[in-house]
Amino acid sequence: MRSMTGCGTGAAKQNGWEVTVEVKSVNHRFLDIGLRLPRTLSFLEPVIRSGISAKIKRGHIETYVTVKNADESSTTVSTDVELARTYYDAARRIAEATGAENNLTTAELMKLEGVNVLSEREMDQELISGLCAEALEHAMDQLVDMRTREGAHLQEDLKIHLEEIAGLRNQVSERAPMVVTEYRDKLNARIKALNAEGIDPQRLAQEVALMADRCAIDEELARLESHLRQMDAYIHEKDENGKKMDFLIQEMNRETNTIGSKASDLFITQRVVSMKSEIEKMREQIQNVE
């Protein structure tokens, strides 16, 4: 079992290029990959999506990629001398026309737009893609490792809640047959207290049978027991069962609600309330299971 929460960072270097990839994940119903790439790095998107989907199946993944070139020779400066002369001539004409001093220096000319142009060495997309794949693999290994550790904690917590629900379900199962018996005894006691004579035993039996039918929860208890066994199997499996567990916890909640609505017994009602509380705790945890 793995959680859907985690993070990881990886880096790779070659020929002066360095690629760093950072990934962060939170829970999500499906695999949702969020990329923050500048236009110049858009060619990396297929590499990133493929690398992430190969490692995990669910979760919202935020991905950040940084590409740096540590080679100082990769940056060149080109100067447009003709444009600089044009700027200077324009400044001289203005000075002559206005009588102002022409104090345009070489340093100031170099700052004017278009005079100097910085050029970066063109990216080798094949090299950068390979470095990105390598860095991403390191980051994803860290992410999966963290999600696995978090999943182990989730597994232990879910087992505790599941065992508690199973115990409460068994208490309800043991109590259920007594409800009808106690109802019949109470009904007979009321009849005797009223000194009612001539009560048809068959009519009394019918009343007890109707009550037994209304509060019968054998089927719900059987289905709940089946769900508990299935949930226990999912908890101990290594597959990505988050979606299945999410569906199953809804079915457990539905059966528990039905038991509560049918039961006309304080003892059972109290156990149902406790079961619903434990189921809700499990539901919250399952939201973060891959």
HELIX and SHEET records of a PDB file:
HELIX    1   1 ARG A   39  LEU A   44  5                                   6    
HELIX    2   2 GLU A   45  SER A   53  1                                   9    
HELIX    3   3 GLU A   72  SER A   74  5                                   3    
HELIX    4   4 VAL A   81  THR A   98  1                                  18    
HELIX    5   5 THR A  106  LYS A  111  1                                   6    
HELIX    6   6 GLN A  125  ALA A  193  1                                  69    
HELIX    7   7 PRO A  201  ARG A  214  1                                  14    
HELIX    8   8 ASP A  218  HIS A  236  1                                  19    
HELIX    9   9 GLY A  242  LYS A  262  1                                  21    
HELIX   10  10 LEU A  266  ILE A  286  1                                  21    
SHEET    1   A 4 GLY A   6  GLN A  14  0                                        
SHEET    2   A 4 TRP A  17  VAL A  26 -1                                        
SHEET    3   A 4 GLY A  59  ASN A  69 -1                                        
SHEET    4   A 4 LEU A  31  ARG A  36  1                                        
SHEET    1   B 2 THR A  75  THR A  79  0                                        
SHEET    2   B 2 ASN A 116  GLU A 120 -1                                        
END                                                                             
